[in-house]
């Protein structure tokens, strides 16, 4: 069986930045599972998985355009503190969920001033080329429920 549309692919990964520094790994925990073709993982990684089989091991570098996007400086904004009432103490590095006219947005606090907070709405990995070391551990047919919901259920996937 190979990784193709409507298959559940389970894999271990190690994520490294452009300098080769490890940022994250699944090696010390349960492998990750996703439904291939349902846009459940970043585009560049899903493309690299296409046609792979169980026990395949490979590395792929994904450019920002097919990962978390390029940085958009328009996503760095100053928000009046009075708009953030009820959140409690705010500090740099904190992740907040803000309600906007376009719906909820997750932002990272950059700087806290006396009257304003500077926030960054870019994904923390936006603008970065990411290298993944992958080991595919399992591939199976998706269940009818997984196909209907467009994501994996159970270990390594979504829980309802």
Secondary structure, 3 states (H helix, E strand, C coil): CECCCCEEEEEEEEEECCCCCEEEECCCCCCEEEECCCCCCCHHHHHHHCCCECCCEEEEEECHHHCCCCCCHHHEEEEEHHHHCCCCCCCCCCEEEEEECCEEEEEEEEEECCCEEEEECCCCCCCCCEEEEEEEEEEEECCHHHHHHCCCECCCCECC
